[in-house]
Amino acid sequence: MKHIVSMKWLLARLYEPDIVIVDCRFILGQPDAGRTAYDEEHIPRAVYLDLERDLSAPVAAHGGRHPLPDMDQLAASLGKAGIHHGMRVIAYDDQGGAMASRLWWLLKYTGHDQAYVMDGSFTHWKAAAYPVTKEQPVVIPVTYEPKLQPGMLADVEEVRTASREGSSMLIDAREPRRYAGIEEPIDTKAGHIPGAVNYFWKELLDEQGRWLDAAAIQRRFADIPETSDIIVYCGSGVTACPNVLALHEAGYRNVKLYAGSWSDWISYERNPVATGEE
């Protein structure tokens, strides 16, 4: 695996000086739960980055429910966490890798090559009787310099063109009932972007909630030609990130994130909405 590391791999390297471990636990609708869980216990040396305070900007008229953070502010958060371009960063959460993948994507988008997601959650780590602590690490702040990769990001205009003309394949990462418009527990409109196909992100995980192996991930996307231009979205640009990571894992090169996702799409009155299967 290129972007996913095992718990055993991390355990063996826990105290290597060029490793930064980031706890990304976060529960939607309970904004303080992740930080509270981190304060109670975490993987030794882990720092905490918050989905809404560190890895997103405040909500505005457009941009969705978790807009991309201001890049200067993100750089400040990463630098404060001890991350610079020479460090290997391993992210974990307790949400199937969704929040950790958001950090992975932001690091890749800002030009950081050595970004990884831990296979398994904090719960798995504890169940394996691996060490945990409540001690906060002493972190020496560094300077993080973003080197933006604009080719990793799609805006609403590009998504409109893809929907209308089929110029890129649109992948919706949400659960099938939300994609089909049968139910919508969060956003103000139900359905999906016309032309999008549904690859629910949680189907990248096995029954234990661990990532599928590389061969199984490849099989999951076997119907998609490797040369395809792909744009992935979800509800707010978070749970799309595991699909982006997995597509990269499977060898796809032209994969973009529509960061605003469905919650941005429906913020434009004239954007069409589809329901049912494509």
C-alpha positions in Angstrom: 0.0 0.0 0.0 1.3 3.4 -1.0 -0.8 5.7 1.2 -1.9 3.4 4.0 0.3 2.1 6.8 -0.4 -0.7 9.3 -0.7 -0.2 13.0 2.3 -2.6 13.4 4.3 -0.4 11.1 3.5 2.7 13.1 4.2 0.9 16.4 7.7 0.0 15.2 8.4 3.7 14.3 6.5 5.4 17.2 9.6 7.3 18.4 11.4 8.0 15.2 12.2 11.8 15.1 10.9 12.4 11.6 7.4 11.0 12.3 4.4 13.2 13.2 1.3 11.3 14.3 -2.0 13.2 14.0 -5.2 12.3 15.8 -8.1 13.5 13.6 -11.0 12.0 15.6 -14.2 14.0 15.0 -17.9 13.3 15.3 -20.2 15.3 13.0 -22.8 17.2 15.1 -20.6 16.8 18.3 -17.8 19.3 17.5 -16.0 18.8 20.8 -16.2 15.0 21.0 -12.9 14.4 19.1 -10.8 16.8 21.1 -12.3 15.4 24.4 -11.5 11.9 23.3 -7.9 12.9 22.5 -7.5 14.6 25.8 -8.6 11.4 27.6 -6.2 9.2 25.6 -4.4 9.0 22.3 -1.5 7.3 20.6 1.8 8.4 22.2 3.3 11.5 20.6 0.1 12.2 18.7 -1.0 15.8 18.2 -4.6 16.8 17.5 -6.0 18.5 14.5 -9.7 19.4 14.4 -11.8 18.9 11.3 -13.7 22.2 11.7 -11.2 24.4 13.4 -8.0 23.3 11.6 -9.0 21.5 8.4 -12.0 23.6 7.3 -12.9 27.3 6.9 -16.0 28.8 8.4 -19.2 28.1 6.5 -20.2 30.8 4.0 -22.9 31.2 1.3 -21.0 28.8 -1.0 -18.2 26.3 -0.5 -20.3 23.7 1.3 -20.5 22.6 5.0 -16.7 22.1 5.3 -15.0 24.6 3.0 -11.3 24.2 2.4 -9.3 26.1 5.1 -7.5 29.3 4.3 -4.1 28.0 3.2 -2.1 30.4 5.4 -4.2 29.3 8.4 -3.7 25.6 7.5 0.0 26.2 7.2 0.1 27.8 10.6 -1.9 24.8 12.1 0.5 22.3 10.4 3.6 24.2 11.5 2.3 24.4 15.1 1.8 20.6 15.0 5.5 20.2 14.1 4.9 19.3 10.4 7.3 20.4 7.7 8.1 18.9 4.3 10.8 16.6 5.8 8.4 14.8 8.1 6.4 11.7 7.6 2.9 12.3 8.7 0.6 9.5 9.8 -3.1 10.4 10.5 -5.7 8.3 12.3 -9.2 8.7 13.6 -12.1 6.6 14.9 -14.4 7.3 11.9 -13.2 4.6 9.4 -10.4 6.8 8.1 -12.6 9.6 6.8 -11.2 12.5 8.9 -7.6 11.1 8.5 -8.1 11.0 4.8 -9.2 14.7 4.8 -5.8 15.6 6.4 -4.0 13.2 3.9 -5.7 15.1 1.0 -4.9 18.5 2.4 -1.2 17.5 2.9 -1.0 16.2 -0.7 -2.8 19.3 -2.0 -0.2 21.5 -0.3 2.6 19.5 -1.8 3.5 17.2 1.1 4.6 13.8 -0.3 5.0 11.8 2.9 1.5 11.7 4.1 -0.2 8.4 5.2 -3.3 7.1 6.9 -3.2 4.4 9.5 -5.1 1.2 8.7 -7.5 0.8 11.5 -9.0 3.2 14.0 -7.9 4.3 17.5 -10.3 1.6 18.8 -8.4 -1.1 16.8 -5.1 0.3 18.2 -6.4 0.0 21.8 -7.9 -3.5 21.1 -4.5 -4.6 20.0 -3.2 -3.6 23.5 -0.8 -1.0 21.8 0.3 1.9 24.1 -2.0 4.9 24.7 -1.4 8.0 26.8 -3.1 11.2 28.0 0.2 13.1 28.0 0.4 16.0 25.5 3.5 15.9 23.4 6.0 18.8 23.6 6.0 20.1 20.0 8.6 22.6 18.6 6.7 24.8 16.1 8.2 24.8 12.5 7.3 26.6 9.3 5.1 24.7 6.8 5.3 26.1 3.3 2.3 25.1 1.1 3.1 24.2 -2.5 -0.4 24.0 -3.9 -1.3 21.4 -6.5 -4.3 22.9 -8.3 -4.7 19.8 -10.4 -6.1 18.0 -7.4 -9.1 20.3 -6.9 -12.3 20.8 -9.0 -14.5 23.8 -8.7 -18.2 24.1 -9.3 -17.7 25.2 -12.9 -15.7 22.2 -13.7 -18.3 19.9 -12.1 -21.1 21.6 -14.1 -19.1 20.9 -17.3 -18.5 17.3 -16.2 -22.2 16.8 -15.4 -23.4 18.4 -18.7 -20.8 17.0 -21.1 -19.3 13.9 -19.4 -15.8 15.5 -19.6 -14.9 13.8 -16.3 -16.4 10.9 -14.4 -18.3 12.1 -11.4 -18.2 9.8 -8.3 -20.5 10.3 -5.4 -19.1 8.8 -2.2 -22.2 9.1 0.0 -24.4 6.1 1.1 -26.7 4.9 -1.7 -30.0 6.2 -0.1 -28.6 9.7 0.0 -27.3 9.4 -3.5 -30.7 8.2 -4.8 -32.5 11.0 -2.9 -34.5 8.6 -0.8 -33.3 10.3 2.4 -31.3 13.4 3.2 -30.5 13.8 6.9 -28.1 16.7 6.6 -28.5 18.9 3.5 -31.5 20.9 2.3 -32.0 19.0 -1.0 -31.9 15.3 -1.7 -30.4 13.6 -4.7 -27.1 13.7 -6.6 -25.3 15.7 -9.3 -26.7 14.5 -12.7 -24.4 12.0 -14.3 -22.6 10.9 -11.1 -22.2 7.3 -10.2 -22.3 6.0 -6.6 -19.2 4.4 -4.9 -20.1 4.5 -1.2 -16.8 5.2 0.6 -17.5 2.7 3.5 -17.3 -0.1 1.0 -13.6 0.4 1.0 -13.6 -1.1 4.5 -13.9 -4.7 5.5 -16.3 -6.1 8.2 -13.8 -5.1 11.0 -13.6 -1.5 9.6 -10.1 -1.9 8.2 -9.1 -0.9 4.7 -9.4 -3.5 2.0 -6.1 -4.7 0.6 -4.6 -3.2 -2.6 -6.0 -6.0 -4.8 -9.5 -5.6 -3.4 -9.4 -1.8 -3.8 -8.4 -2.3 -7.5 -11.3 -4.7 -8.0 -13.6 -2.1 -6.5 -12.8 0.3 -9.2 -12.3 -2.3 -12.0 -15.1 -0.8 -14.2 -13.3 2.6 -14.4 -10.7 2.9 -17.1 -7.3 3.9 -15.6 -7.0 6.9 -17.9 -10.3 8.4 -16.8 -10.5 12.0 -15.5 -12.3 11.6 -12.2 -14.0 14.1 -9.8 -15.1 12.8 -6.4 -17.6 14.4 -4.1 -19.6 13.6 -1.0 -21.8 15.7 1.3 -19.1 18.3 2.3 -15.8 17.2 1.0 -14.7 14.9 3.9 -15.9 11.4 3.1 -15.0 11.8 -0.5 -11.3 11.8 0.6 -11.1 8.0 1.3 -12.3 7.4 -2.3 -9.7 9.8 -3.6 -7.0 8.0 -1.5 -8.2 4.6 -2.7 -8.3 5.6 -6.4 -4.6 6.8 -6.0 -3.9 3.5 -4.3 -5.4 1.7 -7.3 -3.2 3.6 -9.7 -5.5 6.3 -11.0 -3.7 9.5 -11.6 -6.3 12.1 -12.7 -8.4 12.3 -9.6 -9.8 15.6 -8.3 -11.8 16.4 -5.2 -14.8 18.6 -5.5 -14.2 20.1 -2.1 -17.6 21.9 -1.7 -19.4 18.7 -2.7 -23.2 18.2 -2.6 -23.7 21.0 0.0 -21.9 23.5 -2.3 -23.7 22.2 -5.4 -27.2 22.8 -4.0 -26.2 26.3 -2.8 -26.6 27.4 -6.4 -30.3 27.6 -7.3 -29.8 26.8 -11.0 -27.8 23.6 -10.5 -29.8 20.6 -11.5 -30.5 17.7 -9.1 -31.0 14.0 -10.1 -32.6 11.2 -8.1 -32.7 7.4 -8.4 -30.0 5.4 -10.1 -27.9 6.6 -13.0 
